[in-house]
Amino acid sequence: MIGAMCSMLPDIDVVGFAFGIRYGDFWGHRGFSHAVPFAAILATLVLVVGFYRNLPGFSRAWLWTYLFLATASHGFLDAMTNGGLGVAFFSPFDNRRYFLPWRPILVSPISITRFFSGRGMAVLQSEFLWIWVPAGLLAMFALILGHLSSRSKASNEG
Protein backbone atom coordinates (compact mmCIF):
# COMPACT_ATOMS: atom_id res chain seq x y z
CA MET A 1 0.00 0.00 0.00
CA ILE A 2 2.84 2.40 0.86
CA GLY A 3 4.58 1.59 -2.44
CA ALA A 4 1.38 2.42 -4.34
CA MET A 5 1.13 5.74 -2.49
CA CYS A 6 4.76 6.52 -3.35
CA SER A 7 4.04 5.78 -7.01
CA MET A 8 1.13 8.26 -7.06
CA LEU A 9 2.62 11.04 -4.91
CA PRO A 10 4.58 12.75 -7.73
CA ASP A 11 1.28 14.02 -9.16
CA ILE A 12 0.77 16.13 -6.04
CA ASP A 13 2.31 18.85 -8.21
CA VAL A 14 -1.03 19.44 -9.96
CA VAL A 15 -2.11 21.33 -6.82
CA GLY A 16 0.31 24.04 -7.95
CA PHE A 17 -2.01 25.06 -10.79
CA ALA A 18 -4.42 26.49 -8.19
CA PHE A 19 -1.59 28.67 -6.85
CA GLY A 20 -0.48 30.03 -10.22
CA ILE A 21 2.47 27.68 -10.67
CA ARG A 22 2.91 27.11 -14.40
CA TYR A 23 3.32 23.66 -15.93
CA GLY A 24 6.97 24.18 -16.91
CA ASP A 25 8.11 25.68 -13.57
CA PHE A 26 10.38 23.90 -11.08
CA TRP A 27 7.35 23.03 -8.90
CA GLY A 28 5.11 22.65 -11.98
CA HIS A 29 3.60 19.44 -13.30
CA ARG A 30 6.25 16.80 -14.04
CA GLY A 31 8.89 19.02 -12.46
CA PHE A 32 10.83 18.30 -9.25
CA SER A 33 8.25 15.85 -7.83
CA HIS A 34 8.90 13.61 -10.86
CA ALA A 35 12.71 13.80 -10.57
CA VAL A 36 15.07 10.99 -9.56
CA PRO A 37 16.41 12.99 -6.57
CA PHE A 38 12.82 13.47 -5.34
CA ALA A 39 12.31 9.68 -5.49
CA ALA A 40 15.46 9.20 -3.40
CA ILE A 41 14.37 11.81 -0.84
CA LEU A 42 10.85 10.38 -0.56
CA ALA A 43 12.14 6.80 -0.21
CA THR A 44 14.48 7.94 2.56
CA LEU A 45 11.75 9.88 4.41
CA VAL A 46 9.26 7.03 4.19
CA LEU A 47 11.87 4.54 5.37
CA VAL A 48 12.93 6.71 8.33
CA VAL A 49 9.40 7.72 9.40
CA GLY A 50 7.40 4.66 8.41
CA PHE A 51 9.90 1.89 9.02
CA TYR A 52 12.01 3.11 11.93
CA ARG A 53 11.84 -0.48 13.20
CA ASN A 54 13.07 -3.23 10.95
CA LEU A 55 10.42 -5.07 8.97
CA PRO A 56 10.86 -8.83 9.46
CA GLY A 57 12.15 -10.51 6.30
CA PHE A 58 13.20 -7.29 4.55
CA SER A 59 16.48 -5.42 4.79
CA ARG A 60 16.35 -1.63 4.99
CA ALA A 61 18.31 -1.46 1.72
CA TRP A 62 15.71 -3.64 -0.02
CA LEU A 63 12.85 -1.52 1.36
CA TRP A 64 14.54 1.73 0.31
CA THR A 65 15.14 0.36 -3.20
CA TYR A 66 11.49 -0.73 -3.49
CA LEU A 67 10.18 2.67 -2.34
CA PHE A 68 12.64 4.50 -4.62
CA LEU A 69 11.64 2.44 -7.67
CA ALA A 70 7.92 2.80 -6.87
CA THR A 71 8.30 6.59 -6.79
CA ALA A 72 10.69 6.89 -9.76
CA SER A 73 8.45 4.67 -11.91
CA HIS A 74 5.90 7.49 -12.08
CA GLY A 75 8.24 9.87 -13.89
CA PHE A 76 9.54 7.07 -16.10
CA LEU A 77 6.00 6.17 -17.21
CA ASP A 78 5.08 9.84 -17.71
CA ALA A 79 8.09 10.15 -20.01
CA MET A 80 6.50 7.43 -22.15
CA THR A 81 3.35 9.50 -22.81
CA ASN A 82 2.56 11.32 -26.02
CA GLY A 83 1.92 14.74 -24.47
CA GLY A 84 2.94 17.39 -22.01
CA LEU A 85 6.32 19.08 -21.68
CA GLY A 86 8.34 16.05 -20.60
CA VAL A 87 9.80 15.08 -17.22
CA ALA A 88 12.47 16.97 -15.26
CA PHE A 89 14.35 13.78 -14.32
CA PHE A 90 17.43 15.57 -13.02
CA SER A 91 15.81 18.48 -11.17
CA PRO A 92 17.02 20.43 -9.17
CA PHE A 93 20.39 20.05 -10.92
CA ASP A 94 18.98 20.33 -14.44
CA ASN A 95 15.40 21.46 -15.00
CA ARG A 96 15.23 20.47 -18.67
CA ARG A 97 12.31 18.19 -19.53
CA TYR A 98 12.77 14.84 -21.23
CA PHE A 99 10.70 12.18 -22.96
CA LEU A 100 11.79 8.64 -23.66
CA PRO A 101 12.25 7.77 -27.33
CA TRP A 102 9.33 5.32 -27.20
CA ARG A 103 6.04 7.02 -26.22
CA PRO A 104 3.10 4.63 -26.67
CA ILE A 105 1.02 5.76 -23.64
CA LEU A 106 -1.75 8.31 -24.26
CA VAL A 107 -1.34 11.36 -22.02
CA SER A 108 -4.05 11.67 -19.39
CA PRO A 109 -6.12 14.84 -19.15
CA ILE A 110 -5.40 16.70 -15.91
CA SER A 111 -9.01 17.85 -15.45
CA ILE A 112 -11.35 15.40 -13.71
CA THR A 113 -14.25 16.35 -15.97
CA ARG A 114 -12.16 15.71 -19.09
CA PHE A 115 -10.91 12.42 -17.62
CA PHE A 116 -14.48 11.06 -17.48
CA SER A 117 -15.01 11.35 -21.22
CA GLY A 118 -14.26 9.37 -24.37
CA ARG A 119 -10.69 10.66 -24.20
CA GLY A 120 -10.38 9.41 -20.62
CA MET A 121 -11.59 5.95 -21.65
CA ALA A 122 -8.99 5.84 -24.44
CA VAL A 123 -6.31 6.77 -21.88
CA LEU A 124 -7.45 3.98 -19.54
CA GLN A 125 -7.28 1.47 -22.41
CA SER A 126 -3.78 2.68 -23.30
CA GLU A 127 -2.62 2.44 -19.67
CA PHE A 128 -4.13 -1.04 -19.35
CA LEU A 129 -2.24 -2.22 -22.43
CA TRP A 130 1.12 -0.52 -21.73
CA ILE A 131 1.23 -0.49 -17.90
CA TRP A 132 -1.15 -2.97 -16.26
CA VAL A 133 -0.64 -5.95 -18.58
CA PRO A 134 3.19 -5.79 -18.40
CA ALA A 135 3.06 -5.18 -14.61
CA GLY A 136 0.73 -8.17 -14.17
CA LEU A 137 2.99 -10.39 -16.27
CA LEU A 138 6.04 -9.26 -14.30
CA ALA A 139 4.26 -9.98 -10.99
CA MET A 140 3.20 -13.42 -12.23
CA PHE A 141 6.76 -14.16 -13.36
CA ALA A 142 8.14 -13.06 -9.95
CA LEU A 143 5.62 -15.28 -8.12
CA ILE A 144 6.50 -18.27 -10.28
CA LEU A 145 10.23 -17.69 -9.73
CA GLY A 146 9.66 -17.36 -5.97
CA HIS A 147 7.63 -20.57 -5.92
CA LEU A 148 10.25 -22.45 -7.95
CA SER A 149 13.01 -21.10 -5.73
CA SER A 150 11.26 -22.21 -2.53
CA ARG A 151 10.56 -25.67 -4.00
CA SER A 152 14.20 -25.99 -5.02
CA LYS A 153 15.32 -24.95 -1.54
CA ALA A 154 12.95 -27.45 0.10
CA SER A 155 14.12 -30.33 -2.11
CA ASN A 156 17.80 -29.49 -1.38
CA GLU A 157 17.13 -29.50 2.36
CA GLY A 158 15.18 -32.75 2.30
N, CA, C and O of each residue as an XYZ file, in Angstrom:
632
protein
N       0.827     -1.191      0.000
C       0.000      0.000      0.000
C       0.881      1.269      0.000
O       0.589      2.241     -0.696
N       1.956      1.233      0.791
C       2.843      2.397      0.859
C       3.564      2.588     -0.476
O       3.766      3.722     -0.910
N       3.953      1.492     -1.130
C       4.579      1.588     -2.443
C       3.637      2.210     -3.463
O       4.063      3.020     -4.287
N       2.367      1.842     -3.417
C       1.377      2.421     -4.336
C       1.224      3.919     -4.087
O       1.108      4.704     -5.027
N       1.226      4.309     -2.804
C       1.126      5.738     -2.488
C       2.354      6.493     -2.988
O       2.235      7.604     -3.505
N       3.535      5.890     -2.834
C       4.764      6.525     -3.350
C       4.698      6.684     -4.866
O       5.180      7.677     -5.410
N       4.104      5.711     -5.545
C       4.044      5.783     -7.009
C       3.071      6.854     -7.496
O       3.199      7.333     -8.623
N       2.101      7.236     -6.663
C       1.127      8.258     -7.060
C       1.507      9.665     -6.585
O       1.078     10.657     -7.174
N       2.310      9.750     -5.526
C       2.619     11.036     -4.912
C       3.232     12.073     -5.858
O       2.961     13.260     -5.674
N       4.035     11.704     -6.852
C       4.579     12.750     -7.730
C       3.528     13.655     -8.364
O       3.829     14.806     -8.678
N       2.316     13.173     -8.559
C       1.276     14.016     -9.164
C       0.671     15.015     -8.195
O      -0.277     15.717     -8.547
N       1.204     15.092     -6.976
C       0.772     16.134     -6.038
C       1.053     17.516     -6.622
O       0.468     18.511     -6.194
N       1.949     17.566     -7.598
C       2.314     18.845     -8.212
C       1.161     19.524     -8.941
O       1.239     20.725     -9.203
N       0.100     18.804     -9.277
C      -1.033     19.442     -9.964
C      -1.730     20.456     -9.069
O      -2.438     21.331     -9.567
N      -1.542     20.356     -7.761
C      -2.105     21.331     -6.822
C      -1.548     22.718     -7.122
O      -2.213     23.725     -6.880
N      -0.335     22.768     -7.645
C       0.310     24.040     -7.950
C      -0.458     24.897     -8.936
O      -0.349     26.123     -8.900
N      -1.230     24.281     -9.816
C      -2.009     25.056    -10.794
C      -2.931     26.048    -10.079
O      -3.118     27.173    -10.543
N      -3.509     25.624     -8.938
C      -4.424     26.487     -8.186
C      -3.704     27.687     -7.571
O      -4.340     28.679     -7.216
N      -2.381     27.598     -7.445
C      -1.594     28.675     -6.847
C      -0.796     29.455     -7.888
O       0.108     30.214     -7.539
N      -1.128     29.272     -9.157
C      -0.484     30.035    -10.220
C       0.860     29.486    -10.669
O       1.574     30.147    -11.424
N       1.217     28.292    -10.219
C       2.471     27.680    -10.667
C       2.236     27.133    -12.073
O       1.300     26.366    -12.300
N       3.084     27.530    -13.004
C       2.913     27.106    -14.397
C       3.457     25.689    -14.599
O       4.313     25.222    -13.848
N       2.953     25.039    -15.604
C       3.319     23.657    -15.930
C       4.834     23.470    -15.997
O       5.358     22.516    -15.421
N       5.536     24.348    -16.678
C       6.966     24.181    -16.914
C       7.874     24.666    -15.796
O       9.095     24.582    -15.922
N       7.303     25.175    -14.692
C       8.111     25.676    -13.574
C       8.747     24.525    -12.795
O       8.383     23.361    -12.959
N       9.703     24.884    -11.948
C      10.375     23.903    -11.079
C       9.357     23.072    -10.295
O       9.455     21.845    -10.261
N       8.382     23.731     -9.665
C       7.348     23.029     -8.900
C       6.151     22.656     -9.767
O       5.167     22.121     -9.256
N       6.217     22.929    -11.077
C       5.111     22.645    -11.975
C       4.942     21.149    -12.232
O       5.711     20.320    -11.745
N       3.915     20.834    -13.008
C       3.603     19.435    -13.304
C       4.761     18.766    -14.040
O       5.290     19.292    -15.019
N       5.134     17.602    -13.542
C       6.247     16.799    -14.045
C       7.600     17.478    -13.831
O       8.570     17.207    -14.539
N       7.640     18.364    -12.840
C       8.886     19.019    -12.462
C       9.595     18.230    -11.370
O       9.768     17.017    -11.487
N      10.005     18.921    -10.304
C      10.826     18.302     -9.255
C      10.195     17.048     -8.644
O      10.911     16.096     -8.333
N       8.878     17.026     -8.467
C       8.254     15.854     -7.834
C       8.338     14.597     -8.708
O       8.040     13.498     -8.239
N       8.738     14.749     -9.958
C       8.897     13.607    -10.857
C      10.370     13.251    -11.069
O      10.687     12.348    -11.843
N      11.268     13.960    -10.381
C      12.709     13.802    -10.569
C      13.260     12.619     -9.776
O      12.680     12.196     -8.776
N      14.378     12.104    -10.239
C      15.067     10.992     -9.558
C      15.495     11.403     -8.143
O      15.305     10.623     -7.210
N      16.067     12.605     -7.949
C      16.408     12.993     -6.571
C      15.189     13.045     -5.642
O      15.302     12.702     -4.465
N      14.030     13.467     -6.152
C      12.817     13.469     -5.339
C      12.471     12.046     -4.904
O      12.097     11.822     -3.752
N      12.594     11.081     -5.823
C      12.306      9.679     -5.492
C      13.234      9.189     -4.389
O      12.809      8.444     -3.505
N      14.494      9.601     -4.434
C      15.456      9.199     -3.398
C      15.111      9.838     -2.058
O      15.181      9.179     -1.020
N      14.739     11.111     -2.074
C      14.369     11.809     -0.841
C      13.111     11.196     -0.237
O      13.059     10.936      0.966
N      12.101     10.964     -1.070
C      10.849     10.383     -0.564
C      11.079      8.985      0.005
O      10.564      8.661      1.075
N      11.846      8.160     -0.699
C      12.137      6.804     -0.209
C      12.834      6.864      1.140
O      12.534      6.069      2.031
N      13.752      7.792      1.294
C      14.475      7.942      2.561
C      13.532      8.385      3.675
O      13.560      7.822      4.769
N      12.698      9.390      3.407
C      11.750      9.876      4.413
C      10.761      8.798      4.835
O      10.498      8.621      6.024
N      10.218      8.086      3.868
C       9.255      7.027      4.186
C       9.927      5.922      4.992
O       9.334      5.391      5.931
N      11.137      5.579      4.639
C      11.867      4.544      5.367
C      12.142      4.979      6.809
O      11.947      4.199      7.741
N      12.590      6.216      6.992
C      12.925      6.712      8.333
C      11.666      6.867      9.196
O      11.653      6.459     10.357
N      10.615      7.455      8.624
C       9.398      7.722      9.396
C       8.514      6.480      9.516
O       8.005      6.173     10.594
N       8.339      5.784      8.421
C       7.398      4.660      8.411
C       7.972      3.323      8.828
O       7.234      2.431      9.247
N       9.271      3.177      8.718
C       9.900      1.886      9.020
C      11.098      2.079      9.934
O      12.173      1.532      9.686
N      10.907      2.870     11.004
C      12.012      3.109     11.927
C      12.415      1.824     12.640
O      13.547      1.703     13.110
N      11.494      0.863     12.724
C      11.837     -0.480     13.196
C      12.011     -1.358     11.967
O      11.376     -1.135     10.936
N      12.859     -2.334     12.082
C      13.065     -3.234     10.947
C      11.801     -4.025     10.665
O      11.077     -4.406     11.584
N      11.544     -4.267      9.406
C      10.415     -5.068      8.972
C      10.920     -6.493      8.795
O      11.822     -6.730      7.992
N      10.352     -7.448      9.534
C      10.860     -8.828      9.455
C      10.884     -9.347      8.014
O       9.899     -9.230      7.285
N      12.004     -9.911      7.625
C      12.148    -10.506      6.303
C      12.629     -9.556      5.220
O      12.871     -9.980      4.090
N      12.775     -8.264      5.549
C      13.201     -7.286      4.548
C      14.328     -6.432      5.117
O      14.217     -5.901      6.222
N      15.400     -6.306      4.364
C      16.477     -5.416      4.788
C      16.058     -3.974      4.510
O      15.199     -3.723      3.664
N      16.657     -3.046      5.214
C      16.352     -1.635      4.989
C      16.768     -1.211      3.580
O      16.104     -0.383      2.957
N      17.861     -1.774      3.082
C      18.311     -1.457      1.721
C      17.282     -1.932      0.696
O      17.003     -1.226     -0.273
N      16.723     -3.112      0.901
C      15.710     -3.637     -0.024
C      14.470     -2.755      0.019
O      13.918     -2.415     -1.027
N      14.025     -2.380      1.222
C      12.845     -1.519      1.359
C      13.075     -0.167      0.692
O      12.203      0.331     -0.021
N      14.256      0.433      0.923
C      14.544      1.726      0.308
C      14.504      1.614     -1.217
O      13.937      2.471     -1.894
N      15.105      0.560     -1.746
C      15.136      0.360     -3.202
C      13.722      0.217     -3.753
O      13.394      0.792     -4.791
N      12.890     -0.546     -3.060
C      11.495     -0.728     -3.488
C      10.754      0.613     -3.507
O      10.086      0.940     -4.488
N      10.871      1.383     -2.428
C      10.181      2.674     -2.338
C      10.712      3.655     -3.379
O       9.941      4.408     -3.973
N      12.023      3.648     -3.600
C      12.637      4.500     -4.617
C      12.104      4.150     -6.005
O      11.695      5.034     -6.757
N      12.108      2.859     -6.342
C      11.640      2.438     -7.671
C      10.145      2.702     -7.847
O       9.708      3.067     -8.939
N       9.360      2.521     -6.791
C       7.924      2.801     -6.869
C       7.699      4.274     -7.201
O       6.854      4.602     -8.034
N       8.451      5.157     -6.553
C       8.298      6.594     -6.794
C       8.845      6.988     -8.167
O       8.184      7.705     -8.918
N      10.041      6.523     -8.489
C      10.686      6.888     -9.759
C       9.924      6.347    -10.968
O       9.999      6.921    -12.055
N       9.196      5.253    -10.787
C       8.450      4.669    -11.911
C       7.427      5.654    -12.468
O       7.111      5.615    -13.657
N       6.909      6.534    -11.617
C       5.902      7.488    -12.076
C       6.467      8.403    -13.167
O       5.865      8.560    -14.229
N       7.621      9.001    -12.894
C       8.239      9.870    -13.894
C       8.630      9.116    -15.148
O       8.477      9.619    -16.261
N       9.138      7.901    -14.961
C       9.536      7.069    -16.099
C       8.329      6.795    -17.007
O       8.431      6.907    -18.228
N       7.197      6.439    -16.411
C       5.996      6.168    -17.212
C       5.451      7.450    -17.843
O       4.976      7.427    -18.978
N       5.516      8.568    -17.114
C       5.081      9.839    -17.709
C       5.938     10.221    -18.910
O       5.451     10.853    -19.847
N       7.199      9.844    -18.885
C       8.092     10.145    -20.013
C       7.785      9.270    -21.224
O       8.334      9.482    -22.305
N       6.913      8.295    -21.041
C       6.496      7.431    -22.150
C       5.154      7.854    -22.731
O       4.586      7.148    -23.564
N       4.634      9.026    -22.285
C       3.355      9.495    -22.809
C       3.562     10.360    -24.037
O       4.668     10.823    -24.316
N       2.478     10.566    -24.762
C       2.564     11.316    -26.017
C       2.204     12.794    -25.864
O       1.867     13.446    -26.852
N       2.269     13.330    -24.653
C       1.916     14.737    -24.472
C       2.597     15.367    -23.279
O       3.331     14.712    -22.538
N       2.342     16.646    -23.108
C       2.944     17.390    -22.007
C       4.276     17.987    -22.421
O       4.608     18.051    -23.605
N       5.034     18.425    -21.417
C       6.317     19.076    -21.677
C       7.508     18.174    -21.385
O       8.653     18.595    -21.547
N       7.258     16.951    -20.961
C       8.341     16.054    -20.595
C       8.531     16.025    -19.090
O       7.770     16.646    -18.348
N       9.544     15.304    -18.643
C       9.798     15.084    -17.217
C      11.170     15.649    -16.856
O      12.155     15.426    -17.560
N      11.213     16.380    -15.749
C      12.468     16.969    -15.259
C      13.196     15.933    -14.402
O      13.279     16.081    -13.183
N      13.716     14.897    -15.034
C      14.348     13.782    -14.322
C      15.465     14.210    -13.378
O      15.633     13.617    -12.313
N      16.224     15.227    -13.753
C      17.430     15.570    -13.017
C      17.286     16.832    -12.170
O      18.280     17.363    -11.676
N      16.063     17.312    -12.002
C      15.811     18.476    -11.168
C      16.206     18.136     -9.724
O      15.936     17.016     -9.290
N      16.801     18.999     -8.993
C      17.021     20.429     -9.174
C      18.332     20.780     -9.878
O      18.644     21.960    -10.040
N      19.088     19.793    -10.291
C      20.386     20.049    -10.920
C      20.263     20.481    -12.374
O      21.090     21.244    -12.874
N      19.235     19.993    -13.044
C      18.982     20.330    -14.442
C      17.471     20.282    -14.616
O      16.867     19.220    -14.470
N      16.862     21.403    -14.922
C      15.399     21.465    -14.999
C      14.850     21.232    -16.410
O      13.662     21.435    -16.661
N      15.730     20.803    -17.332
C      15.228     20.474    -18.666
C      14.263     19.295    -18.575
O      14.386     18.446    -17.691
N      13.319     19.253    -19.484
C      12.308     18.189    -19.525
C      12.666     17.196    -20.616
O      13.154     17.562    -21.686
N      12.409     15.926    -20.315
C      12.773     14.844    -21.234
C      11.599     13.904    -21.459
O      10.743     13.727    -20.593
N      11.582     13.311    -22.640
C      10.704     12.181    -22.955
C      11.600     11.001    -23.296
O      12.761     11.181    -23.666
N      11.069      9.812    -23.173
C      11.786      8.637    -23.655
C      11.548      8.529    -25.159
O      10.560      9.065    -25.660
N      12.420      7.855    -25.877
C      12.248      7.766    -27.334
C      10.972      7.024    -27.741
O      10.411      7.281    -28.806
N      10.524      6.115    -26.897
C       9.326      5.319    -27.200
C       8.196      5.834    -26.335
O       8.286      5.771    -25.109
N       7.113      6.353    -26.954
C       6.045      7.024    -26.222
C       4.670      6.484    -26.616
O       3.888      7.193    -27.250
N       4.364      5.223    -26.243
C       3.100      4.629    -26.666
C       1.897      4.963    -25.785
O       0.764      4.695    -26.185
N       2.105      5.543    -24.590
C       1.016      5.765    -23.641
C       0.330      7.098    -23.935
O       0.991      8.130    -24.053
N      -0.999      7.071    -24.050
C      -1.745      8.314    -24.260
C      -1.666      9.159    -22.996
O      -1.814      8.642    -21.888
N      -1.432     10.459    -23.162
C      -1.342     11.361    -22.019
C      -2.735     11.554    -21.421
O      -3.722     11.716    -22.139
N      -2.788     11.532    -20.106
C      -4.050     11.669    -19.389
C      -4.422     13.129    -19.228
O      -3.559     13.957    -18.938
N      -5.706     13.461    -19.413
C      -6.125     14.841    -19.146
C      -5.984     15.141    -17.657
O      -6.247     14.273    -16.825
N      -5.578     16.342    -17.320
C      -5.398     16.705    -15.915
C      -6.742     16.990    -15.256
O      -6.907     16.726    -14.065
N      -7.681     17.510    -15.985
C      -9.005     17.851    -15.447
C      -9.836     16.590    -15.198
O      -9.877     15.684    -16.031
N     -10.490     16.549    -14.048
C     -11.346     15.395    -13.705
C     -12.499     15.281    -14.700
O     -12.832     14.179    -15.137
N     -13.105     16.404    -15.058
C     -14.247     16.352    -15.968
C     -13.833     15.825    -17.347
O     -14.585     15.091    -17.988
N     -12.631     16.206    -17.795
C     -12.156     15.707    -19.093
C     -11.721     14.245    -19.001
O     -11.740     13.521    -19.997
N     -11.322     13.812    -17.784
C     -10.909     12.420    -17.625
C     -12.100     11.482    -17.811
O     -11.954     10.402    -18.385
N     -13.281     11.889    -17.328
C     -14.477     11.065    -17.475
C     -15.179     11.408    -18.780
O     -16.287     11.945    -18.793
N     -14.503     11.083    -19.874
C     -15.008     11.350    -21.221
C     -14.495     10.239    -22.130
O     -13.842      9.303    -21.668
N     -14.787     10.344    -23.403
C     -14.263      9.372    -24.370
C     -12.745      9.370    -24.379
O     -12.120      8.316    -24.500
N     -12.154     10.544    -24.253
C     -10.689     10.659    -24.205
C     -10.134      9.931    -22.973
O      -9.122      9.236    -23.061
N     -10.793     10.092    -21.844
C     -10.375      9.409    -20.622
C     -10.434      7.899    -20.763
O      -9.556      7.192    -20.267
N     -11.460      7.402    -21.435
C     -11.589      5.953    -21.647
C     -10.459      5.452    -22.547
O      -9.920      4.369    -22.318
N     -10.100      6.225    -23.561
C      -8.986      5.840    -24.438
C      -7.676      5.797    -23.646
O      -6.840      4.921    -23.867
N      -7.504      6.747    -22.722
C      -6.308      6.771    -21.876
C      -6.266      5.525    -20.995
O      -5.219      4.890    -20.866
N      -7.397      5.175    -20.391
C      -7.448      3.978    -19.541
C      -7.114      2.718    -20.337
O      -6.410      1.839    -19.839
N      -7.613      2.626    -21.562
C      -7.282      1.472    -22.406
C      -5.788      1.441    -22.719
O      -5.170      0.376    -22.697
N      -5.215      2.588    -23.005
C      -3.785      2.679    -23.296
C      -2.966      2.279    -22.071
O      -2.002      1.523    -22.191
N      -3.344      2.783    -20.885
C      -2.624      2.444    -19.665
C      -2.772      0.955    -19.329
O      -1.828      0.334    -18.841
N      -3.941      0.388    -19.585
C      -4.135     -1.041    -19.347
C      -3.163     -1.845    -20.216
O      -2.499     -2.765    -19.739
N      -3.097     -1.483    -21.484
C      -2.243     -2.215    -22.426
C      -0.755     -2.037    -22.122
O      -0.006     -3.014    -22.135
N      -0.313     -0.803    -21.850
C       1.117     -0.525    -21.733
C       1.651     -0.519    -20.304
O       2.866     -0.529    -20.106
N       0.763     -0.502    -19.296
C       1.229     -0.492    -17.905
C       0.732     -1.713    -17.138
O       1.537     -2.466    -16.590
N      -0.575     -1.915    -17.094
C      -1.147     -2.968    -16.256
C      -0.852     -4.369    -16.756
O      -0.531     -5.246    -15.954
N      -0.950     -4.606    -18.052
C      -0.641     -5.951    -18.579
C       0.834     -6.305    -18.334
O       1.107     -7.383    -17.807
N       1.792     -5.443    -18.694
C       3.191     -5.786    -18.395
C       3.461     -5.940    -16.887
O       4.201     -6.834    -16.479
N       2.861     -5.070    -16.064
C       3.064     -5.178    -14.608
C       2.494     -6.489    -14.083
O       3.107     -7.131    -13.230
N       1.334     -6.892    -14.580
C       0.735     -8.169    -14.174
C       1.590     -9.358    -14.589
O       1.770    -10.302    -13.821
N       2.112     -9.306    -15.802
C       2.987    -10.387    -16.267
C       4.273    -10.451    -15.447
O       4.744    -11.538    -15.114
N       4.834     -9.306    -15.126
C       6.037     -9.256    -14.296
C       5.760     -9.824    -12.904
O       6.567    -10.589    -12.375
N       4.629     -9.456    -12.311
C       4.260     -9.975    -10.989
C       4.064    -11.491    -11.041
O       4.512    -12.210    -10.148
N       3.399    -11.968    -12.082
C       3.205    -13.420    -12.234
C       4.545    -14.140    -12.359
O       4.760    -15.175    -11.728
N       5.436    -13.592    -13.167
C       6.763    -14.163    -13.358
C       7.529    -14.198    -12.035
O       8.183    -15.193    -11.725
N       7.451    -13.112    -11.252
C       8.136    -13.057     -9.955
C       7.560    -14.097     -8.993
O       8.311    -14.736     -8.257
N       6.249    -14.271     -8.991
C       5.623    -15.275     -8.120
C       6.050    -16.682     -8.511
O       6.351    -17.510     -7.651
N       6.076    -16.946     -9.806
C       6.499    -18.273    -10.282
C       7.954    -18.528     -9.901
O       8.287    -19.611     -9.421
N       8.826    -17.536    -10.111
C      10.231    -17.693     -9.731
C      10.380    -17.929     -8.228
O      11.171    -18.772     -7.803
N       9.614    -17.177     -7.421
C       9.658    -17.358     -5.974
C       9.204    -18.743     -5.574
O       9.801    -19.369     -4.698
N       8.145    -19.229     -6.215
C       7.631    -20.566     -5.925
C       8.648    -21.638     -6.317
O       8.887    -22.582     -5.564
N       9.245    -21.482     -7.502
C      10.249    -22.455     -7.950
C      11.477    -22.427     -7.046
O      12.061    -23.469     -6.752
N      11.864    -21.237     -6.612
C      13.015    -21.104     -5.729
C      12.763    -21.772     -4.378
O      13.646    -22.446     -3.845
N      11.567    -21.590     -3.825
C      11.256    -22.207     -2.533
C      11.144    -23.726     -2.662
O      11.520    -24.450     -1.740
N      10.638    -24.213     -3.778
C      10.562    -25.670     -3.999
C      11.952    -26.252     -4.129
O      12.235    -27.329     -3.603
N      12.834    -25.530     -4.840
C      14.199    -25.987     -5.018
C      14.937    -26.025     -3.669
O      15.685    -26.963     -3.389
N      14.721    -25.012     -2.855
C      15.324    -24.948     -1.543
C      14.844    -26.108     -0.668
O      15.633    -26.743      0.032
N      13.534    -26.372     -0.723
C      12.952    -27.446      0.098
C      13.481    -28.806     -0.339
O      13.748    -29.658      0.508
N      13.638    -29.028     -1.643
C      14.124    -30.333     -2.113
C      15.609    -30.498     -1.787
O      16.062    -31.622     -1.570
N      16.376    -29.406     -1.746
C      17.798    -29.488     -1.384
C      17.998    -29.739      0.100
O      18.997    -30.336      0.500
N      17.049    -29.285      0.926
C      17.134    -29.502      2.356
C      16.657    -30.898      2.740
O      17.085    -31.442      3.758
N      15.796    -31.465      1.953
C      15.176    -32.749      2.301
C      15.874    -33.870      1.688
O      15.482    -35.021      1.881
